[in-house]
Amino acid sequence: MYLYPDEGAEFGFLKNPHVDSREGITGHIDLIRIRFGYIHLLDFEPMAAKQKYAMPQLLVYALALSARTEI
């Protein structure tokens, strides 16, 4: 998935001094599952409990999916 810079700029939490704001954000969703009318995004992270950005990463994937599919 990807977000263009202008798409990501409207979300203040995506601002990071270590990321060039002129570049988009890209990522890879491991599995998309639609069940009972809900869309579930799964990203398998073996060490997710120790990772600081696992949940924000899923949120960015959801925003990117929404931007690409207009849902």
C-alpha positions as CSV (number, residue, x, y, z in Angstrom):
1,M,0.0,0.0,0.0
2,Y,1.1,3.6,-0.4
3,L,0.1,7.1,0.6
4,Y,1.2,10.1,-1.4
5,P,2.8,12.9,0.6
6,D,-0.3,15.1,0.3
7,E,-2.5,12.3,1.6
8,G,-0.3,11.6,4.6
9,A,0.3,15.3,5.4
10,E,-3.3,15.8,6.7
11,F,-2.7,13.3,9.5
12,G,-0.5,15.0,12.2
13,F,0.6,11.7,13.7
14,L,2.4,10.8,10.5
15,K,4.8,13.6,10.9
16,N,8.2,12.3,11.9
17,P,11.4,14.3,12.0
18,H,13.3,11.2,10.6
19,V,11.0,10.8,7.6
20,D,11.2,13.1,4.5
21,S,7.7,14.6,4.3
22,R,8.1,15.0,0.5
23,E,8.1,11.3,0.1
24,G,5.1,9.0,0.3
25,I,4.7,6.1,2.7
26,T,4.7,2.5,1.5
27,G,4.1,-0.8,3.1
28,H,3.0,-4.4,2.6
29,I,-0.2,-5.9,4.0
30,D,0.2,-9.6,4.6
31,L,-3.5,-10.5,4.5
32,I,-6.8,-8.7,3.9
33,R,-9.8,-10.6,5.1
34,I,-13.5,-9.5,4.7
35,R,-15.8,-11.1,7.2
36,F,-19.3,-10.2,8.2
37,G,-19.0,-6.9,6.4
38,Y,-15.8,-5.9,8.1
39,I,-12.3,-5.5,6.6
40,H,-9.5,-7.0,8.6
41,L,-5.9,-6.1,7.8
42,L,-3.3,-8.5,9.1
43,D,0.4,-7.8,9.2
44,F,2.4,-10.6,10.7
45,E,5.1,-9.3,13.0
46,P,6.9,-12.0,15.0
47,M,8.2,-9.6,17.6
48,A,5.1,-7.2,17.6
49,A,4.9,-7.2,21.3
50,K,8.3,-5.6,21.4
51,Q,7.8,-3.2,18.5
52,K,6.9,0.4,19.2
53,Y,5.2,1.0,15.8
54,A,3.2,-2.2,15.1
55,M,-0.2,-0.6,15.8
56,P,0.4,2.7,14.1
57,Q,1.7,0.8,11.0
58,L,-1.7,-1.0,10.8
59,L,-3.5,2.4,11.0
60,V,-1.4,3.8,8.2
61,Y,-2.2,0.6,6.1
62,A,-5.9,1.2,6.8
63,L,-5.6,4.9,5.7
64,A,-3.7,3.9,2.5
65,L,-6.3,1.2,1.7
66,S,-9.1,3.7,2.2
67,A,-7.3,6.2,0.0
68,R,-6.7,3.7,-2.8
69,T,-10.2,2.1,-2.8
70,E,-12.3,5.1,-1.6
71,I,-13.9,3.0,1.1
